[in-house]
Amino acid sequence: MGTESQVLGVLLVIIICLVPCSSSQSQLHRKTLKSTSTSYAVIFDAGSTGSRLHVFHFNRTLDLIPIGQDLEFLDKVKPGLSAYAKNPEKAAESLIPLLGEAEGVVPKRVRHKTPLRLGATAGLRLLEGNASELILQAVRDMFKERSTLKLEAVAVIDGTQEGSYLWVAINYLLSNLAKEYWETVGVVDLGGGSVQMAYTVSEETAAKAPNAPEAEDPYITKMYLKGTKYFVYVHSYLHYGKEASRAKILNITRDSDNPCILAGFNGSYVYGDVEYKASAMPSGSSFSECRDTVLKALNVNATCPQKNCTFGGIWNGGGGPGQQNLYLATSFYYLATEAGIADIKKPSGKVRIVDFKIAAELACKTTLEEANSFFPLIQENVLQYVCMDLVYQYTLLVDGFGLDPWQEVTVVKKLEYKDYLVEATWPLGTAIEAVSSLPKFERLLYFV
């Protein structure tokens, strides 16, 4: 009996030891699975007016999951890389603080497999000679020297990519991916140097798409998203972003007074190291005369080799249901909220395109001295352009893109996603592409 008790006692000790050991191993296994089934992506948006850092965190099904209190980490520096055209090393150095923040956000154990991408947009596209490539090489060298992240790309992204990535980002946040093409939304993104339109078309329309002008990207981008094939019409109009468009409009009147400048301003506007005269007419700004000037800047009467064109002789994609629900991003949102068209306290809002015209008519009747009382949210250093900017955005949408003035659209900065607000910008689209190509993830997005 004593021997049996001793044996039972030994077995009991072994069992007691094994249970917690097994439990610990199980917990460790679960912890390991948890840590390896998510991934981060670090994306730099090198825009024309500044550089922005985006860090995203995805689970295994490529849903966004929190980084601290938010679903993405954001920060920015000014000016943009293009401001350092004559000093590439200085351009690279401007990103060092952002890179340090990114390294601090991404856990050390996964940095070596976390995609790092930098996409430069219109600001670098507009630089002459090899200035943009010298800047990009300096950035590559800096990343390689200072970062342990997995460097994938440092490049100027073309307008087609920028528009496609934004289309993906917005439809991802709206949970539209994998739906029929007519259930998705179209996007128009007005940056500083360019404007992009992107929306889905039918396979039949895509098959009949004309060839794009020489040196331009194809009109149709084919992509697979969550097992669904989409044909996305995308076109980018370089030189027609918010800041670039001012130069275009002022160049129409050259050394003469411009009908889009508010009375009381007599000065100049500098864009791309070129100075343009920016002086009001003796009678002040005029909505109708400004609109005529903008129409000339848009080149709406250019020869159109296709049946349906936007401006500059560019095919418009044929329209259709994919374009019926439009989201207007970036400068559309900022001007709409600052001019009182939409509520600045809300991350997005529905407006009618004609609301831009109503605001423009008011703006073009004011003087520079009066403008601050009518448009208190617009920065004083750009108040002289409020008539021009509003007329341009209205005319771009109606005469440039052929949209109905009474169409309701959504101006957007952020969208709600799982009780969080996430910025509606192209870096999210490229982050999804980067992470979905990792071996442990399903390929949610890829281009054909």
GUGUDREN-643726 format. One record per residue (C-alpha): x, y, z; residue number from 1; chain. Coordinates in steps of 0.05 Angstrom, whole numbers. Last residue first. Layout:
X=X	Y=Y	Z=Z	num=NUM	cadena=A
...
//
This chain:
X=-59	Y=850	Z=-1294	num=448	cadena=A
X=-59	Y=886	Z=-1227	num=447	cadena=A
X=-62	Y=851	Z=-1160	num=446	cadena=A
X=-104	Y=859	Z=-1098	num=445	cadena=A
X=-126	Y=811	Z=-1043	num=444	cadena=A
X=-70	Y=762	Z=-1054	num=443	cadena=A
X=-80	Y=720	Z=-992	num=442	cadena=A
X=-28	Y=730	Z=-940	num=441	cadena=A
X=30	Y=688	Z=-913	num=440	cadena=A
X=72	Y=696	Z=-976	num=439	cadena=A
X=70	Y=773	Z=-977	num=438	cadena=A
X=35	Y=800	Z=-1039	num=437	cadena=A
X=-26	Y=821	Z=-1000	num=436	cadena=A
X=18	Y=866	Z=-957	num=435	cadena=A
X=44	Y=908	Z=-1014	num=434	cadena=A
X=-23	Y=913	Z=-1051	num=433	cadena=A
X=-60	Y=933	Z=-988	num=432	cadena=A
X=-6	Y=985	Z=-973	num=431	cadena=A
X=-12	Y=1011	Z=-1044	num=430	cadena=A
X=-86	Y=1023	Z=-1034	num=429	cadena=A
X=-76	Y=1054	Z=-965	num=428	cadena=A
X=-25	Y=1102	Z=-994	num=427	cadena=A
X=-78	Y=1128	Z=-1044	num=426	cadena=A
X=-116	Y=1169	Z=-993	num=425	cadena=A
X=-183	Y=1165	Z=-956	num=424	cadena=A
X=-157	Y=1176	Z=-885	num=423	cadena=A
X=-186	Y=1127	Z=-834	num=422	cadena=A
X=-237	Y=1143	Z=-781	num=421	cadena=A
X=-251	Y=1086	Z=-732	num=420	cadena=A
X=-316	Y=1051	Z=-713	num=419	cadena=A
X=-301	Y=993	Z=-759	num=418	cadena=A
X=-284	Y=1038	Z=-818	num=417	cadena=A
X=-311	Y=1109	Z=-821	num=416	cadena=A
X=-283	Y=1149	Z=-878	num=415	cadena=A
X=-234	Y=1207	Z=-878	num=414	cadena=A
X=-221	Y=1267	Z=-923	num=413	cadena=A
X=-282	Y=1264	Z=-968	num=412	cadena=A
X=-327	Y=1307	Z=-1010	num=411	cadena=A
X=-387	Y=1265	Z=-1030	num=410	cadena=A
X=-425	Y=1280	Z=-1093	num=409	cadena=A
X=-497	Y=1299	Z=-1110	num=408	cadena=A
X=-508	Y=1314	Z=-1184	num=407	cadena=A
X=-542	Y=1381	Z=-1196	num=406	cadena=A
X=-485	Y=1408	Z=-1239	num=405	cadena=A
X=-489	Y=1345	Z=-1282	num=404	cadena=A
X=-418	Y=1320	Z=-1296	num=403	cadena=A
X=-382	Y=1331	Z=-1362	num=402	cadena=A
X=-312	Y=1319	Z=-1335	num=401	cadena=A
X=-282	Y=1385	Z=-1358	num=400	cadena=A
X=-345	Y=1426	Z=-1366	num=399	cadena=A
X=-381	Y=1406	Z=-1302	num=398	cadena=A
X=-327	Y=1380	Z=-1256	num=397	cadena=A
X=-269	Y=1423	Z=-1280	num=396	cadena=A
X=-315	Y=1484	Z=-1285	num=395	cadena=A
X=-337	Y=1478	Z=-1212	num=394	cadena=A
X=-266	Y=1465	Z=-1187	num=393	cadena=A
X=-238	Y=1523	Z=-1228	num=392	cadena=A
X=-292	Y=1572	Z=-1208	num=391	cadena=A
X=-279	Y=1556	Z=-1135	num=390	cadena=A
X=-204	Y=1562	Z=-1141	num=389	cadena=A
X=-205	Y=1627	Z=-1182	num=388	cadena=A
X=-255	Y=1663	Z=-1136	num=387	cadena=A
X=-215	Y=1641	Z=-1074	num=386	cadena=A
X=-148	Y=1660	Z=-1105	num=385	cadena=A
X=-137	Y=1727	Z=-1069	num=384	cadena=A
X=-152	Y=1690	Z=-1003	num=383	cadena=A
X=-87	Y=1650	Z=-1010	num=382	cadena=A
X=-44	Y=1684	Z=-957	num=381	cadena=A
X=-105	Y=1697	Z=-913	num=380	cadena=A
X=-118	Y=1623	Z=-902	num=379	cadena=A
X=-190	Y=1604	Z=-917	num=378	cadena=A
X=-234	Y=1592	Z=-856	num=377	cadena=A
X=-259	Y=1663	Z=-851	num=376	cadena=A
X=-291	Y=1662	Z=-921	num=375	cadena=A
X=-342	Y=1719	Z=-922	num=374	cadena=A
X=-308	Y=1762	Z=-870	num=373	cadena=A
X=-239	Y=1747	Z=-898	num=372	cadena=A
X=-262	Y=1764	Z=-968	num=371	cadena=A
X=-280	Y=1837	Z=-954	num=370	cadena=A
X=-210	Y=1865	Z=-961	num=369	cadena=A
X=-194	Y=1820	Z=-1020	num=368	cadena=A
X=-256	Y=1846	Z=-1055	num=367	cadena=A
X=-319	Y=1806	Z=-1062	num=366	cadena=A
X=-363	Y=1792	Z=-1122	num=365	cadena=A
X=-321	Y=1734	Z=-1146	num=364	cadena=A
X=-329	Y=1699	Z=-1079	num=363	cadena=A
X=-405	Y=1701	Z=-1081	num=362	cadena=A
X=-408	Y=1673	Z=-1152	num=361	cadena=A
X=-357	Y=1620	Z=-1132	num=360	cadena=A
X=-398	Y=1597	Z=-1072	num=359	cadena=A
X=-459	Y=1587	Z=-1116	num=358	cadena=A
X=-417	Y=1553	Z=-1169	num=357	cadena=A
X=-386	Y=1505	Z=-1118	num=356	cadena=A
X=-457	Y=1489	Z=-1093	num=355	cadena=A
X=-474	Y=1469	Z=-1165	num=354	cadena=A
X=-434	Y=1405	Z=-1154	num=353	cadena=A
X=-483	Y=1385	Z=-1100	num=352	cadena=A
X=-456	Y=1368	Z=-1032	num=351	cadena=A
X=-452	Y=1305	Z=-988	num=350	cadena=A
X=-403	Y=1305	Z=-930	num=349	cadena=A
X=-339	Y=1275	Z=-906	num=348	cadena=A
X=-293	Y=1281	Z=-845	num=347	cadena=A
X=-343	Y=1327	Z=-810	num=346	cadena=A
X=-324	Y=1390	Z=-771	num=345	cadena=A
X=-310	Y=1428	Z=-835	num=344	cadena=A
X=-384	Y=1423	Z=-854	num=343	cadena=A
X=-391	Y=1428	Z=-929	num=342	cadena=A
X=-400	Y=1488	Z=-976	num=341	cadena=A
X=-371	Y=1536	Z=-924	num=340	cadena=A
X=-311	Y=1557	Z=-966	num=339	cadena=A
X=-262	Y=1521	Z=-920	num=338	cadena=A
X=-303	Y=1457	Z=-923	num=337	cadena=A
X=-311	Y=1455	Z=-998	num=336	cadena=A
X=-239	Y=1479	Z=-1009	num=335	cadena=A
X=-209	Y=1425	Z=-966	num=334	cadena=A
X=-254	Y=1369	Z=-992	num=333	cadena=A
X=-241	Y=1384	Z=-1065	num=332	cadena=A
X=-167	Y=1393	Z=-1049	num=331	cadena=A
X=-161	Y=1321	Z=-1024	num=330	cadena=A
X=-219	Y=1277	Z=-1048	num=329	cadena=A
X=-283	Y=1278	Z=-1088	num=328	cadena=A
X=-325	Y=1214	Z=-1080	num=327	cadena=A
X=-372	Y=1199	Z=-1137	num=326	cadena=A
X=-434	Y=1154	Z=-1141	num=325	cadena=A
X=-457	Y=1153	Z=-1213	num=324	cadena=A
X=-389	Y=1138	Z=-1243	num=323	cadena=A
X=-392	Y=1063	Z=-1238	num=322	cadena=A
X=-463	Y=1065	Z=-1265	num=321	cadena=A
X=-441	Y=1090	Z=-1334	num=320	cadena=A
X=-393	Y=1141	Z=-1362	num=319	cadena=A
X=-359	Y=1124	Z=-1428	num=318	cadena=A
X=-288	Y=1125	Z=-1402	num=317	cadena=A
X=-279	Y=1200	Z=-1412	num=316	cadena=A
X=-232	Y=1197	Z=-1472	num=315	cadena=A
X=-181	Y=1254	Z=-1469	num=314	cadena=A
X=-181	Y=1309	Z=-1522	num=313	cadena=A
X=-153	Y=1362	Z=-1474	num=312	cadena=A
X=-218	Y=1360	Z=-1435	num=311	cadena=A
X=-267	Y=1304	Z=-1421	num=310	cadena=A
X=-283	Y=1265	Z=-1484	num=309	cadena=A
X=-339	Y=1222	Z=-1512	num=308	cadena=A
X=-343	Y=1200	Z=-1584	num=307	cadena=A
X=-268	Y=1192	Z=-1593	num=306	cadena=A
X=-217	Y=1232	Z=-1633	num=305	cadena=A
X=-232	Y=1295	Z=-1592	num=304	cadena=A
X=-199	Y=1358	Z=-1618	num=303	cadena=A
X=-189	Y=1407	Z=-1561	num=302	cadena=A
X=-248	Y=1452	Z=-1545	num=301	cadena=A
X=-244	Y=1440	Z=-1470	num=300	cadena=A
X=-173	Y=1466	Z=-1467	num=299	cadena=A
X=-175	Y=1468	Z=-1391	num=298	cadena=A
X=-139	Y=1535	Z=-1390	num=297	cadena=A
X=-188	Y=1563	Z=-1441	num=296	cadena=A
X=-247	Y=1541	Z=-1399	num=295	cadena=A
X=-214	Y=1573	Z=-1338	num=294	cadena=A
X=-210	Y=1640	Z=-1374	num=293	cadena=A
X=-283	Y=1637	Z=-1394	num=292	cadena=A
X=-301	Y=1620	Z=-1322	num=291	cadena=A
X=-261	Y=1680	Z=-1297	num=290	cadena=A
X=-299	Y=1724	Z=-1344	num=289	cadena=A
X=-366	Y=1697	Z=-1320	num=288	cadena=A
X=-349	Y=1699	Z=-1246	num=287	cadena=A
X=-317	Y=1768	Z=-1248	num=286	cadena=A
X=-259	Y=1792	Z=-1205	num=285	cadena=A
X=-245	Y=1866	Z=-1195	num=284	cadena=A
X=-265	Y=1925	Z=-1240	num=283	cadena=A
X=-192	Y=1949	Z=-1245	num=282	cadena=A
X=-172	Y=1877	Z=-1261	num=281	cadena=A
X=-136	Y=1840	Z=-1206	num=280	cadena=A
X=-63	Y=1822	Z=-1209	num=279	cadena=A
X=-28	Y=1754	Z=-1209	num=278	cadena=A
X=32	Y=1758	Z=-1257	num=277	cadena=A
X=65	Y=1690	Z=-1260	num=276	cadena=A
X=133	Y=1670	Z=-1233	num=275	cadena=A
X=164	Y=1604	Z=-1253	num=274	cadena=A
X=203	Y=1563	Z=-1202	num=273	cadena=A
X=152	Y=1507	Z=-1207	num=272	cadena=A
X=97	Y=1553	Z=-1184	num=271	cadena=A
X=104	Y=1625	Z=-1163	num=270	cadena=A
X=45	Y=1673	Z=-1162	num=269	cadena=A
X=52	Y=1748	Z=-1170	num=268	cadena=A
X=26	Y=1813	Z=-1141	num=267	cadena=A
X=-31	Y=1863	Z=-1144	num=266	cadena=A
X=-89	Y=1845	Z=-1099	num=265	cadena=A
X=-144	Y=1894	Z=-1082	num=264	cadena=A
X=-198	Y=1866	Z=-1126	num=263	cadena=A
X=-198	Y=1790	Z=-1123	num=262	cadena=A
X=-161	Y=1752	Z=-1178	num=261	cadena=A
X=-202	Y=1710	Z=-1227	num=260	cadena=A
X=-209	Y=1765	Z=-1279	num=259	cadena=A
X=-133	Y=1767	Z=-1290	num=258	cadena=A
X=-95	Y=1831	Z=-1305	num=257	cadena=A
X=-48	Y=1826	Z=-1364	num=256	cadena=A
X=24	Y=1799	Z=-1368	num=255	cadena=A
X=2	Y=1727	Z=-1382	num=254	cadena=A
X=-74	Y=1726	Z=-1386	num=253	cadena=A
X=-76	Y=1651	Z=-1402	num=252	cadena=A
X=-14	Y=1638	Z=-1360	num=251	cadena=A
X=-53	Y=1659	Z=-1298	num=250	cadena=A
X=-102	Y=1601	Z=-1310	num=249	cadena=A
X=-47	Y=1549	Z=-1321	num=248	cadena=A
X=-7	Y=1574	Z=-1261	num=247	cadena=A
X=-70	Y=1570	Z=-1217	num=246	cadena=A
X=-82	Y=1500	Z=-1244	num=245	cadena=A
X=-15	Y=1477	Z=-1217	num=244	cadena=A
X=-34	Y=1494	Z=-1146	num=243	cadena=A
X=-101	Y=1457	Z=-1148	num=242	cadena=A
X=-80	Y=1400	Z=-1194	num=241	cadena=A
X=-86	Y=1409	Z=-1269	num=240	cadena=A
X=-13	Y=1406	Z=-1291	num=239	cadena=A
X=-17	Y=1330	Z=-1301	num=238	cadena=A
X=-85	Y=1302	Z=-1316	num=237	cadena=A
X=-89	Y=1230	Z=-1292	num=236	cadena=A
X=-135	Y=1179	Z=-1324	num=235	cadena=A
X=-165	Y=1116	Z=-1296	num=234	cadena=A
X=-221	Y=1071	Z=-1322	num=233	cadena=A
X=-223	Y=1010	Z=-1277	num=232	cadena=A
X=-240	Y=941	Z=-1303	num=231	cadena=A
X=-253	Y=897	Z=-1243	num=230	cadena=A
X=-246	Y=822	Z=-1232	num=229	cadena=A
X=-271	Y=794	Z=-1167	num=228	cadena=A
X=-231	Y=744	Z=-1125	num=227	cadena=A
X=-222	Y=791	Z=-1066	num=226	cadena=A
X=-198	Y=846	Z=-1114	num=225	cadena=A
X=-170	Y=828	Z=-1182	num=224	cadena=A
X=-147	Y=885	Z=-1227	num=223	cadena=A
X=-152	Y=910	Z=-1298	num=222	cadena=A
X=-130	Y=981	Z=-1311	num=221	cadena=A
X=-164	Y=1016	Z=-1370	num=220	cadena=A
X=-144	Y=1083	Z=-1401	num=219	cadena=A
X=-74	Y=1061	Z=-1419	num=218	cadena=A
X=-19	Y=1107	Z=-1392	num=217	cadena=A
X=0	Y=1168	Z=-1434	num=216	cadena=A
X=64	Y=1174	Z=-1475	num=215	cadena=A
X=24	Y=1175	Z=-1540	num=214	cadena=A
X=-50	Y=1188	Z=-1530	num=213	cadena=A
X=-91	Y=1130	Z=-1499	num=212	cadena=A
X=-116	Y=1075	Z=-1545	num=211	cadena=A
X=-191	Y=1070	Z=-1548	num=210	cadena=A
X=-232	Y=1028	Z=-1499	num=209	cadena=A
X=-276	Y=977	Z=-1535	num=208	cadena=A
X=-257	Y=918	Z=-1491	num=207	cadena=A
X=-264	Y=961	Z=-1428	num=206	cadena=A
X=-335	Y=980	Z=-1448	num=205	cadena=A
X=-353	Y=906	Z=-1456	num=204	cadena=A
X=-320	Y=888	Z=-1390	num=203	cadena=A
X=-363	Y=940	Z=-1356	num=202	cadena=A
X=-334	Y=1003	Z=-1327	num=201	cadena=A
X=-305	Y=1019	Z=-1258	num=200	cadena=A
X=-285	Y=1089	Z=-1236	num=199	cadena=A
X=-223	Y=1132	Z=-1232	num=198	cadena=A
X=-210	Y=1206	Z=-1243	num=197	cadena=A
X=-144	Y=1238	Z=-1226	num=196	cadena=A
X=-123	Y=1311	Z=-1218	num=195	cadena=A
X=-51	Y=1335	Z=-1219	num=194	cadena=A
X=0	Y=1382	Z=-1187	num=193	cadena=A
X=-29	Y=1398	Z=-1119	num=192	cadena=A
X=-78	Y=1341	Z=-1113	num=191	cadena=A
X=-150	Y=1337	Z=-1137	num=190	cadena=A
X=-173	Y=1265	Z=-1132	num=189	cadena=A
X=-237	Y=1244	Z=-1167	num=188	cadena=A
X=-265	Y=1177	Z=-1145	num=187	cadena=A
X=-318	Y=1129	Z=-1170	num=186	cadena=A
X=-360	Y=1085	Z=-1124	num=185	cadena=A
X=-372	Y=1010	Z=-1127	num=184	cadena=A
X=-440	Y=976	Z=-1135	num=183	cadena=A
X=-438	Y=980	Z=-1210	num=182	cadena=A
X=-376	Y=937	Z=-1211	num=181	cadena=A
X=-410	Y=880	Z=-1174	num=180	cadena=A
X=-386	Y=871	Z=-1102	num=179	cadena=A
X=-320	Y=837	Z=-1084	num=178	cadena=A
X=-293	Y=903	Z=-1056	num=177	cadena=A
X=-348	Y=951	Z=-1033	num=176	cadena=A
X=-332	Y=950	Z=-958	num=175	cadena=A
X=-333	Y=1027	Z=-957	num=174	cadena=A
X=-261	Y=1029	Z=-932	num=173	cadena=A
X=-240	Y=981	Z=-988	num=172	cadena=A
X=-279	Y=1023	Z=-1039	num=171	cadena=A
X=-241	Y=1085	Z=-1016	num=170	cadena=A
X=-173	Y=1051	Z=-1016	num=169	cadena=A
X=-181	Y=1015	Z=-1082	num=168	cadena=A
X=-202	Y=1078	Z=-1119	num=167	cadena=A
X=-144	Y=1115	Z=-1086	num=166	cadena=A
X=-95	Y=1061	Z=-1110	num=165	cadena=A
X=-123	Y=1064	Z=-1180	num=164	cadena=A
X=-117	Y=1140	Z=-1184	num=163	cadena=A
X=-45	Y=1141	Z=-1160	num=162	cadena=A
X=-26	Y=1082	Z=-1203	num=161	cadena=A
X=-55	Y=1114	Z=-1265	num=160	cadena=A
X=-22	Y=1180	Z=-1248	num=159	cadena=A
X=47	Y=1149	Z=-1249	num=158	cadena=A
X=85	Y=1133	Z=-1185	num=157	cadena=A
X=152	Y=1167	Z=-1180	num=156	cadena=A
X=196	Y=1116	Z=-1146	num=155	cadena=A
X=225	Y=1088	Z=-1082	num=154	cadena=A
X=203	Y=1016	Z=-1078	num=153	cadena=A
X=209	Y=953	Z=-1037	num=152	cadena=A
X=254	Y=968	Z=-977	num=151	cadena=A
X=242	Y=917	Z=-922	num=150	cadena=A
X=250	Y=957	Z=-858	num=149	cadena=A
X=317	Y=958	Z=-823	num=148	cadena=A
X=327	Y=1031	Z=-839	num=147	cadena=A
X=385	Y=1081	Z=-835	num=146	cadena=A
X=433	Y=1064	Z=-891	num=145	cadena=A
X=385	Y=1031	Z=-939	num=144	cadena=A
X=333	Y=1086	Z=-928	num=143	cadena=A
X=384	Y=1141	Z=-938	num=142	cadena=A
X=411	Y=1109	Z=-1002	num=141	cadena=A
X=340	Y=1102	Z=-1030	num=140	cadena=A
X=325	Y=1175	Z=-1012	num=139	cadena=A
X=388	Y=1199	Z=-1048	num=138	cadena=A
X=368	Y=1157	Z=-1108	num=137	cadena=A
X=298	Y=1188	Z=-1108	num=136	cadena=A
X=327	Y=1259	Z=-1106	num=135	cadena=A
X=375	Y=1244	Z=-1164	num=134	cadena=A
X=318	Y=1212	Z=-1203	num=133	cadena=A
X=274	Y=1274	Z=-1194	num=132	cadena=A
X=329	Y=1322	Z=-1217	num=131	cadena=A
X=346	Y=1283	Z=-1279	num=130	cadena=A
X=321	Y=1335	Z=-1328	num=129	cadena=A
X=261	Y=1377	Z=-1307	num=128	cadena=A
X=217	Y=1369	Z=-1246	num=127	cadena=A
X=142	Y=1361	Z=-1260	num=126	cadena=A
X=137	Y=1287	Z=-1242	num=125	cadena=A
X=170	Y=1303	Z=-1176	num=124	cadena=A
X=113	Y=1347	Z=-1153	num=123	cadena=A
X=61	Y=1304	Z=-1188	num=122	cadena=A
X=70	Y=1243	Z=-1144	num=121	cadena=A
X=127	Y=1209	Z=-1107	num=120	cadena=A
X=113	Y=1140	Z=-1079	num=119	cadena=A
X=156	Y=1114	Z=-1023	num=118	cadena=A
X=150	Y=1042	Z=-1002	num=117	cadena=A
X=172	Y=1002	Z=-941	num=116	cadena=A
X=144	Y=931	Z=-934	num=115	cadena=A
X=152	Y=900	Z=-864	num=114	cadena=A
X=194	Y=837	Z=-867	num=113	cadena=A
X=257	Y=863	Z=-832	num=112	cadena=A
X=215	Y=905	Z=-785	num=111	cadena=A
X=178	Y=845	Z=-756	num=110	cadena=A
X=218	Y=832	Z=-691	num=109	cadena=A
X=230	Y=907	Z=-680	num=108	cadena=A
X=157	Y=923	Z=-673	num=107	cadena=A
X=134	Y=977	Z=-724	num=106	cadena=A
X=115	Y=1043	Z=-691	num=105	cadena=A
X=185	Y=1065	Z=-672	num=104	cadena=A
X=214	Y=1048	Z=-741	num=103	cadena=A
X=159	Y=1091	Z=-772	num=102	cadena=A
X=175	Y=1149	Z=-725	num=101	cadena=A
X=248	Y=1146	Z=-744	num=100	cadena=A
X=230	Y=1146	Z=-817	num=99	cadena=A
X=188	Y=1208	Z=-807	num=98	cadena=A
X=246	Y=1245	Z=-774	num=97	cadena=A
X=293	Y=1223	Z=-831	num=96	cadena=A
X=248	Y=1246	Z=-887	num=95	cadena=A
X=277	Y=1316	Z=-894	num=94	cadena=A
X=347	Y=1285	Z=-898	num=93	cadena=A
X=329	Y=1254	Z=-965	num=92	cadena=A
X=311	Y=1322	Z=-995	num=91	cadena=A
X=374	Y=1352	Z=-965	num=90	cadena=A
X=414	Y=1299	Z=-1001	num=89	cadena=A
X=380	Y=1316	Z=-1067	num=88	cadena=A
X=399	Y=1390	Z=-1064	num=87	cadena=A
X=381	Y=1428	Z=-1128	num=86	cadena=A
X=310	Y=1401	Z=-1133	num=85	cadena=A
X=300	Y=1408	Z=-1058	num=84	cadena=A
X=229	Y=1437	Z=-1063	num=83	cadena=A
X=210	Y=1375	Z=-1103	num=82	cadena=A
X=216	Y=1334	Z=-1040	num=81	cadena=A
X=156	Y=1368	Z=-1009	num=80	cadena=A
X=160	Y=1425	Z=-959	num=79	cadena=A
X=137	Y=1407	Z=-906	num=78	cadena=A
X=134	Y=1346	Z=-861	num=77	cadena=A
X=78	Y=1297	Z=-846	num=76	cadena=A
X=53	Y=1247	Z=-794	num=75	cadena=A
X=3	Y=1190	Z=-793	num=74	cadena=A
X=-4	Y=1123	Z=-757	num=73	cadena=A
X=-64	Y=1082	Z=-779	num=72	cadena=A
X=-123	Y=1047	Z=-747	num=71	cadena=A
X=-122	Y=1091	Z=-685	num=70	cadena=A
X=-114	Y=1086	Z=-609	num=69	cadena=A
X=-49	Y=1047	Z=-611	num=68	cadena=A
X=-40	Y=1018	Z=-680	num=67	cadena=A
X=-108	Y=985	Z=-689	num=66	cadena=A
X=-127	Y=931	Z=-740	num=65	cadena=A
X=-141	Y=940	Z=-814	num=64	cadena=A
X=-172	Y=879	Z=-847	num=63	cadena=A
X=-125	Y=842	Z=-892	num=62	cadena=A
X=-153	Y=772	Z=-878	num=61	cadena=A
X=-89	Y=755	Z=-839	num=60	cadena=A
X=-92	Y=819	Z=-798	num=59	cadena=A
X=-68	Y=886	Z=-823	num=58	cadena=A
X=-29	Y=944	Z=-792	num=57	cadena=A
X=-18	Y=1010	Z=-830	num=56	cadena=A
X=36	Y=1063	Z=-824	num=55	cadena=A
X=27	Y=1126	Z=-866	num=54	cadena=A
X=81	Y=1180	Z=-871	num=53	cadena=A
X=68	Y=1245	Z=-909	num=52	cadena=A
X=115	Y=1287	Z=-950	num=51	cadena=A
X=97	Y=1359	Z=-968	num=50	cadena=A
X=69	Y=1406	Z=-1021	num=49	cadena=A
X=80	Y=1366	Z=-1085	num=48	cadena=A
X=69	Y=1299	Z=-1052	num=47	cadena=A
X=119	Y=1247	Z=-1028	num=46	cadena=A
X=69	Y=1197	Z=-997	num=45	cadena=A
X=112	Y=1150	Z=-955	num=44	cadena=A
X=83	Y=1082	Z=-940	num=43	cadena=A
X=101	Y=1034	Z=-884	num=42	cadena=A
X=63	Y=969	Z=-883	num=41	cadena=A
X=52	Y=925	Z=-821	num=40	cadena=A
X=34	Y=852	Z=-819	num=39	cadena=A
X=-9	Y=804	Z=-779	num=38	cadena=A
X=-7	Y=728	Z=-774	num=37	cadena=A
X=62	Y=725	Z=-744	num=36	cadena=A
X=47	Y=757	Z=-677	num=35	cadena=A
X=-18	Y=719	Z=-667	num=34	cadena=A
X=12	Y=653	Z=-686	num=33	cadena=A
X=69	Y=663	Z=-638	num=32	cadena=A
X=21	Y=683	Z=-582	num=31	cadena=A
X=-21	Y=621	Z=-595	num=30	cadena=A
X=41	Y=577	Z=-593	num=29	cadena=A
X=65	Y=611	Z=-528	num=28	cadena=A
X=-4	Y=600	Z=-497	num=27	cadena=A
X=-2	Y=527	Z=-517	num=26	cadena=A
X=69	Y=519	Z=-490	num=25	cadena=A
X=47	Y=551	Z=-425	num=24	cadena=A
X=-13	Y=504	Z=-420	num=23	cadena=A
X=31	Y=444	Z=-433	num=22	cadena=A
X=79	Y=465	Z=-379	num=21	cadena=A
X=20	Y=481	Z=-332	num=20	cadena=A
X=-9	Y=411	Z=-343	num=19	cadena=A
X=58	Y=373	Z=-344	num=18	cadena=A
X=81	Y=393	Z=-275	num=17	cadena=A
X=16	Y=375	Z=-240	num=16	cadena=A
X=15	Y=309	Z=-280	num=15	cadena=A
X=87	Y=293	Z=-260	num=14	cadena=A
X=72	Y=309	Z=-187	num=13	cadena=A
X=10	Y=266	Z=-189	num=12	cadena=A
X=49	Y=208	Z=-220	num=11	cadena=A
X=101	Y=212	Z=-165	num=10	cadena=A
X=47	Y=212	Z=-112	num=9	cadena=A
X=12	Y=153	Z=-145	num=8	cadena=A
X=77	Y=114	Z=-144	num=7	cadena=A
X=89	Y=131	Z=-71	num=6	cadena=A
X=19	Y=112	Z=-52	num=5	cadena=A
X=26	Y=45	Z=-88	num=4	cadena=A
X=91	Y=32	Z=-50	num=3	cadena=A
X=58	Y=48	Z=16	num=2	cadena=A
X=0	Y=0	Z=0	num=1	cadena=A
//
